[in-house]
């Protein structure tokens, strides 16, 4: 890290108080420099697995919670819903919080709040207190799940790592391991202990994660790279965005529980949420990235727009099946909770294994090709579940889930990566927020659609339970195929001197017409020069006169980096 040949760091220039991170542009853009992030990645993975694992553990233990609190399913459903809504509240303000507090401090705060919420849930005295504490847990989960993606990408930018597929593979490990560990640990906990351990199991993991963060995460200083400096808080934007997301997610959750879109419990919050988000988009602040809560002008970048759309459908495809498969094993195939969890383990293992390959593969051939193939492979591996009969072997179906997991791992890496391909370094946090919101809404949408299809099929009486699940799996396949079509919009090969890749700089789109290999004197072949050429090619003239970037930062043509001063 002491190499004197440091890459240009526009945020370090803008914030002299922060020491400039160095990197050697001549070294490999993959493994060599990625090894320097090993400590931070370990800390992030350890803490990131908690919120993902926690949601699956609690879902497994819902019948036990209902019995323990002498409650009913309608009330206790809010244990999961409250967690989801709490998560939606904090995600939109993560960019502002990180710019104010720093990534390391905010990460540790999220861990502490999540741990406190876990202990509080275990000490709950009735269902109302449990639901309230779960909301707090969800708010902390929103912090952790957003930072889990933002912080490593920002560090990679500081170290000059342009091809980050391998990095995304590593930080997505909790997404793969959480669904494996959650149901199994939940089943074991409920078999040998009380419901309290559904939440207390987070305590040892969280304490280790805090120690790792203190030891290995870089200290905060100045404005974190990947955030917008000097951004003021936007209270109106916060109310409109967070309130709108909460209302929409509540509506989609009610679709699944009430069995259709035509109920007032769905239409009223859905309409309110749409109106609030529309008001946010119409508010003048949204056109000024230094004042807006979320820089929606990033949607002008093809990578962000296509990445968000693809992530929406990827979330829908994943969570639709995640909603159906446990019920498929338990209600249709007659297995216990623990047995159903074990039958789902092969899918998680497959997802974990393929991620090791998907990252480097995406770096090599591009997000578009890998994501499109991933979507269609997931659809293909889901197809047999639309035809299974009572005589179909459990071993065969579990084996199919292993291959479906392989396809899911291939799918999610390029989708997660795509949004970062052609954006300036200061936009990383906002790009993560946009895609995280898209994934969360997509997950709720996918769950709602298959729940409605399943419920409607059962109510018509024209099909048995097996036929109802067949139709629900067909709906899952339709969402997945739609994702494959949208993935064709993703950028292609990235991270190289070509049409799609933009190195991690805050340079303006630059002067049009620079041929390959040419540029300003002294910059031929440099990352900055490639950013100027490739950014302009990619954006196809979207930069406004005077150097106004799609992110909205005014960039004088002759003063690169001045937007952060």
C-alpha positions as CSV (number, residue, x, y, z in Angstrom):
1,X,0.0,0.0,0.0
2,X,3.1,2.2,0.2
3,X,3.6,2.3,-3.6
4,X,4.4,5.9,-4.5
5,X,2.9,5.5,-7.9
6,X,-0.6,6.5,-6.7
7,X,-3.5,6.6,-9.0
8,X,-5.3,10.0,-9.2
9,X,-7.9,10.3,-6.5
10,X,-10.3,13.0,-7.1
11,X,-11.9,12.7,-3.6
12,X,-8.5,12.9,-1.9
13,X,-7.9,16.2,-3.9
14,X,-11.3,17.5,-2.8
15,X,-10.7,16.4,0.8
16,X,-7.0,17.1,1.8
17,X,-7.7,15.8,5.3
18,X,-8.1,12.3,4.0
19,X,-5.0,10.4,3.1
20,X,-4.8,9.4,-0.5
21,X,-5.0,5.7,-1.1
22,X,-2.4,4.4,-3.5
23,X,-2.4,1.8,-6.1
24,X,-0.2,0.6,-8.9
25,X,-1.9,0.9,-12.3
26,X,0.6,-1.4,-13.8
27,X,-0.4,-4.4,-11.7
28,X,-3.2,-6.9,-12.4
29,X,-6.6,-5.4,-11.8
30,X,-7.9,-8.5,-10.2
31,X,-6.3,-10.9,-7.7
32,X,-3.1,-9.0,-6.9
33,X,-4.9,-5.9,-5.6
34,X,-7.9,-7.7,-4.3
35,X,-5.8,-9.5,-1.7
36,X,-5.2,-6.1,-0.1
37,X,-8.9,-5.9,0.8
38,X,-9.0,-9.3,2.5
39,X,-9.4,-7.9,6.0
40,X,-12.3,-5.6,5.1
41,X,-14.0,-8.3,3.1
42,X,-13.8,-10.7,6.0
43,X,-15.4,-8.1,8.3
44,X,-18.1,-7.3,5.8
45,X,-19.0,-11.0,5.1
46,X,-19.1,-11.8,8.8
47,X,-21.5,-9.0,9.6
48,X,-23.5,-9.2,6.4
49,X,-24.6,-12.8,6.9
50,X,-26.6,-11.8,10.0
51,X,-29.5,-9.9,8.5
52,X,-29.9,-12.3,5.6
53,X,-29.8,-15.4,7.8
54,X,-32.1,-13.8,10.4
55,X,-35.0,-13.4,8.1
56,X,-35.0,-17.1,7.1
57,X,-34.6,-18.3,10.7
58,X,-37.6,-16.3,11.8
59,X,-39.7,-17.5,8.9
60,X,-39.0,-21.1,9.9
61,X,-39.9,-20.3,13.5
62,X,-43.2,-18.5,12.9
63,X,-45.5,-21.3,14.1
64,X,-43.5,-21.5,17.4
65,X,-43.8,-17.7,17.9
66,X,-47.5,-17.9,17.3
67,X,-47.8,-20.6,20.0
68,X,-45.4,-18.8,22.4
69,X,-47.3,-15.5,22.4
70,X,-50.8,-17.1,22.1
71,X,-51.3,-15.1,19.0
72,X,-52.5,-15.7,15.4
73,X,-50.9,-15.8,12.0
74,X,-52.4,-12.5,10.9
75,X,-50.8,-10.6,13.8
76,X,-47.5,-12.5,13.9
77,X,-47.1,-11.9,10.1
78,X,-46.1,-8.4,11.2
79,X,-42.9,-9.8,12.7
80,X,-41.7,-10.3,9.2
81,X,-43.5,-7.3,7.7
82,X,-42.1,-4.9,10.3
83,X,-38.6,-6.1,9.5
84,X,-39.1,-5.5,5.8
85,X,-40.6,-2.0,6.4
86,X,-37.8,-1.0,8.8
87,X,-35.3,-2.0,6.2
88,X,-37.1,0.2,3.6
89,X,-36.9,3.2,5.9
90,X,-33.1,3.3,6.2
91,X,-31.9,2.3,2.8
92,X,-32.7,5.7,1.1
93,X,-30.7,7.8,3.6
94,X,-27.6,5.6,3.6
95,X,-25.7,7.8,1.1
96,X,-26.3,10.9,3.3
97,X,-25.4,9.0,6.5
98,X,-22.2,7.6,5.1
99,X,-21.1,11.1,3.9
100,X,-21.7,12.5,7.4
101,X,-20.5,9.6,9.6
102,X,-18.1,7.6,7.5
103,X,-18.5,4.0,6.3
104,X,-16.6,2.3,9.2
105,X,-18.5,4.1,11.9
106,X,-21.9,3.5,10.2
107,X,-21.1,-0.2,9.7
108,X,-20.2,-0.6,13.4
109,X,-23.3,1.3,14.4
110,X,-25.5,-1.0,12.3
111,X,-23.9,-4.0,13.9
112,X,-24.5,-2.6,17.4
113,X,-28.2,-1.7,16.6
114,X,-28.8,-5.1,15.0
115,X,-27.4,-6.9,18.0
116,X,-29.4,-4.7,20.4
117,X,-32.5,-5.5,18.4
118,X,-31.8,-9.2,18.5
119,X,-31.5,-9.2,22.3
120,X,-34.6,-7.1,22.6
121,X,-36.6,-9.5,20.4
122,X,-35.5,-12.4,22.7
123,X,-36.7,-10.4,25.7
124,X,-40.1,-9.5,24.2
125,X,-43.0,-9.9,26.5
126,X,-45.8,-9.8,23.9
127,X,-46.3,-9.8,20.2
128,X,-46.5,-6.0,20.0
129,X,-43.1,-5.5,21.7
130,X,-41.7,-8.2,19.4
131,X,-43.0,-6.5,16.3
132,X,-41.6,-3.1,17.5
133,X,-38.1,-4.6,18.1
134,X,-38.2,-6.3,14.7
135,X,-38.8,-2.9,13.0
136,X,-35.6,-1.7,14.8
137,X,-33.8,-4.8,13.6
138,X,-34.9,-4.2,10.1
139,X,-33.7,-0.6,10.1
140,X,-30.2,-1.9,11.1
141,X,-30.5,-4.6,8.5
142,X,-31.0,-1.9,5.9
143,X,-27.8,-0.2,7.0
144,X,-25.8,-3.4,6.8
145,X,-27.2,-4.8,3.6
146,X,-26.5,-1.5,1.8
147,X,-23.0,-1.0,3.2
148,X,-22.1,-4.6,2.5
149,X,-22.2,-3.7,-1.1
150,X,-21.1,-0.1,-1.1
151,X,-18.0,-0.2,1.1
152,X,-16.0,-2.9,-0.8
153,X,-16.7,-1.3,-4.1
154,X,-15.5,2.1,-2.8
155,X,-12.4,0.4,-1.5
156,X,-11.8,-1.3,-4.9
157,X,-12.1,2.1,-6.5
158,X,-9.5,3.5,-4.2
159,X,-7.1,0.7,-5.0
160,X,-7.6,1.1,-8.8
161,X,-9.4,-2.2,-9.3
162,X,-11.5,-1.7,-12.4
163,X,-12.6,-5.3,-12.9
164,X,-14.6,-6.1,-9.8
165,X,-16.5,-9.2,-10.7
166,X,-14.3,-11.3,-8.3
167,X,-15.0,-8.7,-5.6
168,X,-18.7,-8.9,-6.1
169,X,-18.5,-12.7,-5.9
170,X,-16.9,-12.4,-2.5
171,X,-19.3,-9.9,-1.0
172,X,-22.3,-11.8,-2.2
173,X,-21.3,-14.8,-0.1
174,X,-23.8,-13.9,2.7
175,X,-26.6,-13.9,0.1
176,X,-25.7,-17.5,-0.7
177,X,-24.9,-18.8,2.8
178,X,-27.8,-17.0,4.6
179,X,-30.5,-19.1,3.0
180,X,-28.4,-22.2,3.6
181,X,-27.7,-21.6,7.3
182,X,-30.9,-19.9,8.3
183,X,-33.4,-22.7,7.8
184,X,-31.0,-25.4,9.1
185,X,-30.0,-23.4,12.2
186,X,-33.6,-22.4,12.7
187,X,-34.7,-26.0,12.6
188,X,-32.0,-27.1,15.0
189,X,-32.6,-24.3,17.4
190,X,-36.3,-25.1,17.6
191,X,-35.6,-28.8,18.0
192,X,-33.2,-28.4,20.9
193,X,-34.0,-25.0,22.4
194,X,-36.7,-22.3,22.8
195,X,-37.8,-19.6,20.4
196,X,-35.6,-17.0,22.1
197,X,-32.5,-18.5,20.4
198,X,-34.0,-17.6,17.0
199,X,-32.7,-14.1,17.9
200,X,-29.9,-14.8,20.4
201,X,-28.0,-16.8,17.8
202,X,-27.0,-13.4,16.3
203,X,-25.1,-12.4,19.4
204,X,-21.9,-14.3,18.9
205,X,-21.8,-13.6,15.2
206,X,-22.4,-9.9,15.8
207,X,-19.7,-9.6,18.4
208,X,-17.1,-11.3,16.2
209,X,-18.2,-9.0,13.3
210,X,-17.7,-5.9,15.5
211,X,-14.2,-7.1,16.5
212,X,-13.3,-7.7,12.8
213,X,-14.6,-4.3,11.8
214,X,-12.5,-2.6,14.5
215,X,-9.4,-4.5,13.4
216,X,-9.6,-4.5,9.6
217,X,-11.9,-1.8,8.3
218,X,-10.1,1.4,7.2
219,X,-10.6,4.4,9.5
220,X,-12.9,7.2,8.3
221,X,-11.5,10.5,7.3
222,X,-12.8,13.4,5.2
223,X,-15.7,12.7,2.8
224,X,-15.8,8.9,2.0
225,X,-15.0,8.2,-1.7
226,X,-18.1,7.0,-3.4
227,X,-20.4,9.5,-1.7
228,X,-21.4,13.1,-2.6
229,X,-19.5,15.6,-0.4
230,X,-21.3,18.4,1.5
231,X,-24.7,17.0,0.8
232,X,-27.4,18.6,3.0
233,X,-30.2,16.5,4.5
234,X,-33.4,16.5,2.5
235,X,-36.2,16.0,5.0
236,X,-39.0,16.2,2.5
237,X,-37.2,13.7,0.2
238,X,-36.8,11.3,3.2
239,X,-40.5,11.4,4.0
240,X,-41.5,11.0,0.4
241,X,-39.1,8.2,-0.5
242,X,-39.1,6.2,2.7
243,X,-42.8,6.7,3.2
244,X,-43.5,5.8,-0.4
245,X,-41.4,2.6,-0.2
246,X,-43.0,1.5,3.0
247,X,-46.4,2.0,1.6
248,X,-45.7,0.1,-1.6
249,X,-44.0,-2.8,0.2
250,X,-46.9,-2.9,2.7
251,X,-49.3,-3.1,-0.2
252,X,-47.3,-5.9,-1.9
253,X,-47.1,-7.8,1.4
254,X,-50.9,-7.5,1.8
255,X,-51.3,-8.9,-1.7
256,X,-49.6,-12.1,-0.5
257,X,-51.5,-12.3,2.7
258,X,-55.0,-11.2,1.5
259,X,-54.8,-13.1,-1.8
260,X,-55.3,-10.4,-4.4
261,X,-54.8,-6.9,-5.6
262,X,-58.4,-5.9,-5.3
263,X,-58.5,-5.3,-1.6
264,X,-58.5,-1.9,0.1
265,X,-55.6,-3.0,2.2
266,X,-53.6,-3.2,-1.0
267,X,-55.0,-0.4,-3.1
268,X,-54.8,2.3,-0.5
269,X,-51.2,2.0,0.5
270,X,-50.2,1.2,-3.1
271,X,-51.8,4.4,-4.3
272,X,-50.3,6.4,-1.5
273,X,-46.9,5.0,-2.2
274,X,-47.0,5.8,-5.9
275,X,-48.2,9.4,-5.2
276,X,-45.4,9.9,-2.7
277,X,-42.7,8.7,-5.0
278,X,-44.1,10.7,-7.9
279,X,-44.0,13.8,-5.6
280,X,-40.4,13.1,-4.9
281,X,-39.5,12.8,-8.5
282,X,-41.3,16.1,-9.3
283,X,-39.6,17.9,-6.4
284,X,-36.9,20.4,-7.6
285,X,-34.3,19.0,-5.3
286,X,-34.2,15.7,-7.2
287,X,-32.5,17.5,-10.1
288,X,-29.6,18.7,-7.8
289,X,-27.5,15.8,-6.7
290,X,-25.9,17.8,-3.9
291,X,-29.3,18.5,-2.4
292,X,-31.4,15.4,-3.3
293,X,-31.7,12.4,-0.9
294,X,-31.1,10.1,-3.8
295,X,-29.3,11.2,-7.0
296,X,-31.9,9.9,-9.5
297,X,-30.0,11.6,-12.4
298,X,-27.8,8.5,-12.2
299,X,-30.6,6.7,-14.1
300,X,-29.3,8.5,-17.2
301,X,-26.4,6.0,-17.1
302,X,-27.3,2.9,-19.0
303,X,-25.5,0.7,-16.4
304,X,-27.6,2.1,-13.5
305,X,-30.9,2.0,-15.3
306,X,-30.5,-1.5,-16.8
307,X,-28.9,-2.8,-13.6
308,X,-31.8,-1.6,-11.5
309,X,-34.4,-3.1,-13.9
310,X,-32.5,-6.4,-14.0
311,X,-32.1,-6.4,-10.2
312,X,-35.8,-5.8,-9.8
313,X,-36.6,-8.9,-11.8
314,X,-33.8,-11.0,-10.3
315,X,-35.2,-10.2,-6.9
316,X,-38.7,-11.2,-8.1
317,X,-37.4,-14.5,-9.5
318,X,-35.4,-15.4,-6.5
319,X,-38.0,-14.5,-3.8
320,X,-40.9,-15.9,-5.7
321,X,-39.3,-19.4,-5.6
322,X,-38.1,-18.8,-2.1
323,X,-41.7,-18.2,-1.1
324,X,-43.0,-21.3,-3.0
325,X,-40.4,-24.0,-2.3
326,X,-40.7,-24.3,1.5
327,X,-44.5,-24.7,1.1
328,X,-44.0,-27.1,-1.8
329,X,-41.9,-29.4,0.4
330,X,-44.1,-29.1,3.5
331,X,-47.7,-28.8,2.2
332,X,-47.5,-30.7,-1.0
333,X,-44.8,-33.3,-0.2
334,X,-45.5,-33.6,3.5
335,X,-42.1,-33.0,5.0
336,X,-41.3,-31.4,8.3
337,X,-39.8,-27.9,8.7
338,X,-36.3,-29.3,9.3
339,X,-36.6,-31.8,6.5
340,X,-37.8,-29.1,4.1
341,X,-34.9,-26.9,5.1
342,X,-32.4,-29.7,4.4
343,X,-33.9,-30.4,1.0
344,X,-33.3,-26.7,0.1
345,X,-29.6,-26.8,1.1
346,X,-28.4,-28.1,-2.3
347,X,-29.7,-24.9,-4.0
348,X,-27.7,-22.8,-1.6
349,X,-24.6,-24.9,-2.1
350,X,-24.9,-24.6,-5.9
351,X,-25.4,-20.8,-5.6
352,X,-22.3,-20.5,-3.4
353,X,-20.1,-22.6,-5.8
354,X,-21.1,-20.9,-9.0
355,X,-20.3,-17.4,-7.5
356,X,-16.6,-18.4,-7.5
357,X,-16.7,-18.6,-11.2
358,X,-19.3,-16.0,-12.1
359,X,-17.2,-13.0,-11.0
360,X,-14.1,-13.7,-13.1
361,X,-16.4,-14.8,-16.0
362,X,-18.3,-11.5,-15.8
363,X,-15.0,-9.6,-15.8
364,X,-13.9,-11.5,-18.9
365,X,-17.0,-11.5,-21.1
366,X,-19.3,-8.9,-19.6
367,X,-22.5,-8.5,-17.6
368,X,-24.9,-8.7,-20.4
369,X,-23.9,-12.2,-21.6
370,X,-23.5,-13.7,-18.1
371,X,-26.7,-12.2,-16.7
372,X,-28.9,-13.2,-19.7
373,X,-27.5,-16.8,-19.6
374,X,-28.2,-16.8,-15.9
375,X,-31.8,-15.7,-16.2
376,X,-32.6,-18.3,-18.8
377,X,-30.7,-21.1,-16.9
378,X,-32.7,-20.3,-13.8
379,X,-36.0,-20.5,-15.8
380,X,-34.8,-23.8,-17.3
381,X,-34.0,-25.3,-13.9
382,X,-37.4,-24.1,-12.5
383,X,-39.3,-25.6,-15.4
384,X,-39.4,-29.2,-14.0
385,X,-41.3,-28.0,-10.9
386,X,-44.2,-27.0,-13.1
387,X,-44.6,-30.6,-14.1
388,X,-43.7,-32.7,-11.0
389,X,-46.1,-35.4,-9.8
390,X,-46.5,-37.2,-6.5
391,X,-44.3,-40.0,-7.7
392,X,-41.4,-37.7,-8.5
393,X,-38.3,-38.5,-6.4
394,X,-37.3,-36.0,-3.7
395,X,-33.7,-36.8,-4.5
396,X,-34.2,-35.8,-8.1
397,X,-36.0,-32.6,-7.2
398,X,-33.3,-31.7,-4.6
399,X,-30.6,-32.4,-7.3
400,X,-32.5,-30.1,-9.7
401,X,-32.3,-27.4,-7.0
402,X,-28.5,-27.8,-6.9
403,X,-28.4,-26.9,-10.6
404,X,-30.9,-24.1,-10.0
405,X,-28.6,-22.7,-7.4
406,X,-25.7,-22.8,-9.8
407,X,-27.8,-20.7,-12.2
408,X,-28.8,-18.3,-9.5
409,X,-25.1,-17.7,-8.6
410,X,-24.3,-17.0,-12.2
411,X,-27.3,-14.6,-12.5
412,X,-26.7,-12.4,-9.5
413,X,-23.1,-11.5,-9.8
414,X,-23.3,-9.6,-13.2
415,X,-26.6,-8.0,-12.1
416,X,-25.0,-6.7,-8.9
417,X,-21.9,-5.5,-10.8
418,X,-23.6,-3.8,-13.7
419,X,-24.6,-0.6,-11.9
420,X,-21.0,0.4,-11.2
421,X,-19.6,0.1,-14.7
422,X,-19.7,3.6,-16.1
423,X,-20.4,5.9,-13.1
424,X,-18.0,8.3,-11.3
425,X,-16.6,7.2,-8.0
426,X,-18.7,9.7,-6.0
427,X,-21.9,8.0,-7.3
428,X,-21.2,4.5,-5.8
429,X,-23.3,4.9,-2.7
430,X,-26.3,6.3,-4.6
431,X,-26.1,3.6,-7.3
432,X,-26.2,1.0,-4.5
433,X,-29.2,2.6,-3.0
434,X,-31.1,2.7,-6.3
435,X,-30.4,-1.0,-7.1
436,X,-31.1,-2.1,-3.5
437,X,-34.5,-0.4,-3.6
438,X,-35.2,-2.0,-6.9
439,X,-34.2,-5.5,-5.7
440,X,-36.3,-5.1,-2.5
441,X,-39.5,-3.9,-4.4
442,X,-38.9,-6.7,-7.0
443,X,-38.7,-9.3,-4.3
444,X,-42.0,-8.2,-2.8
445,X,-43.5,-8.0,-6.2
446,X,-42.5,-11.5,-7.2
447,X,-43.7,-12.9,-3.9
448,X,-47.1,-11.1,-4.3
449,X,-47.6,-12.4,-7.9
450,X,-47.0,-16.1,-7.1
451,X,-49.0,-15.8,-3.9
452,X,-52.0,-14.5,-5.8
453,X,-51.6,-17.1,-8.5
454,X,-51.3,-19.9,-5.9
455,X,-54.3,-18.6,-3.9
456,X,-56.5,-18.1,-7.0
457,X,-55.7,-21.6,-8.3
458,X,-56.7,-23.1,-5.0
459,X,-59.9,-21.1,-4.7
460,X,-61.2,-21.9,-8.2
461,X,-61.4,-25.6,-7.3
462,X,-60.5,-26.6,-10.9
463,X,-57.1,-27.8,-9.9
464,X,-55.7,-29.8,-7.0
465,X,-52.8,-28.6,-4.8
466,X,-50.3,-30.0,-7.2
467,X,-51.9,-28.1,-10.1
468,X,-51.9,-24.9,-8.1
469,X,-48.2,-25.1,-7.4
470,X,-47.6,-25.9,-11.1
471,X,-49.3,-22.6,-12.1
472,X,-47.4,-20.7,-9.4
473,X,-44.1,-22.0,-10.7
474,X,-45.1,-21.0,-14.2
475,X,-45.6,-17.5,-12.9
476,X,-42.1,-17.7,-11.4
477,X,-40.7,-18.8,-14.8
478,X,-42.5,-15.9,-16.5
479,X,-40.8,-13.4,-14.2
480,X,-37.4,-15.0,-14.8
481,X,-37.8,-15.0,-18.6
482,X,-38.8,-11.3,-18.5
483,X,-35.5,-10.7,-16.6
484,X,-33.6,-12.5,-19.3
485,X,-35.1,-10.1,-21.9
486,X,-34.3,-7.0,-19.8
487,X,-30.7,-8.3,-19.2
488,X,-30.0,-7.8,-22.9
489,X,-30.0,-4.1,-22.1
490,X,-27.1,-4.5,-19.7
491,X,-23.6,-3.2,-20.7
492,X,-21.3,-5.8,-22.3
493,X,-17.6,-6.3,-21.5
494,X,-16.4,-3.9,-18.8
495,X,-13.2,-2.8,-17.1
496,X,-11.1,-2.8,-20.3
497,X,-10.3,0.0,-22.8
498,X,-13.4,-0.6,-24.8
499,X,-16.9,0.6,-25.3
500,X,-18.4,-0.5,-22.0
501,X,-15.8,-0.1,-19.3
502,X,-15.2,3.1,-17.4
503,X,-12.3,3.2,-14.8
504,X,-13.1,4.5,-11.4
505,X,-12.5,8.2,-11.9
506,X,-14.6,11.4,-11.6
507,X,-13.5,12.7,-15.0
508,X,-16.0,14.4,-17.2
509,X,-17.2,12.7,-20.4
510,X,-14.5,14.7,-22.1
511,X,-14.0,15.8,-25.7
512,X,-15.8,13.9,-28.4
513,X,-14.1,12.3,-31.3
514,X,-10.9,11.1,-29.6
515,X,-9.8,8.1,-31.6
516,X,-8.4,5.0,-29.8
517,X,-4.9,5.5,-28.7
518,X,-5.0,9.3,-29.0
519,X,-5.7,11.9,-26.3
520,X,-4.2,14.9,-24.7
521,X,-0.4,14.9,-24.4
522,X,0.9,12.8,-21.5
523,X,-2.3,10.9,-21.0
524,X,-2.2,8.4,-23.8
525,X,-3.3,5.0,-22.5
526,X,-3.8,6.3,-19.0
527,X,-7.0,5.4,-17.0
528,X,-8.0,9.1,-17.0
529,X,-7.7,9.2,-20.8
530,X,-9.6,6.0,-21.3
531,X,-12.3,7.4,-19.0
532,X,-12.6,10.5,-21.2
533,X,-12.9,8.5,-24.4
534,X,-15.0,5.6,-23.2
535,X,-17.3,7.6,-21.0
536,X,-18.2,9.8,-24.0
537,X,-18.7,6.8,-26.3
538,X,-20.9,5.1,-23.7
539,X,-23.1,8.1,-22.9
540,X,-23.5,9.0,-26.6
541,X,-23.6,12.7,-26.0
542,X,-25.7,12.8,-22.8
543,X,-23.2,15.2,-21.2
544,X,-24.6,18.7,-21.3
545,X,-22.6,21.7,-22.6
546,X,-20.1,23.0,-20.1
547,X,-19.3,19.5,-18.7
548,X,-22.5,18.8,-16.8
549,X,-22.3,15.0,-16.1
550,X,-25.4,12.8,-16.0
551,X,-24.9,12.7,-12.2
552,X,-25.5,16.4,-12.3
553,X,-22.0,17.5,-11.2
554,X,-20.8,20.6,-12.9
555,X,-17.4,19.8,-14.4
556,X,-15.4,22.5,-16.1
557,X,-13.8,20.9,-19.2
558,X,-10.2,22.0,-18.3
559,X,-10.4,21.2,-14.6
560,X,-10.9,17.5,-14.0
561,X,-11.9,16.7,-10.5
562,X,-13.2,20.2,-9.7
563,X,-16.7,19.0,-9.0
564,X,-15.6,17.8,-5.6
565,X,-13.9,20.9,-4.4
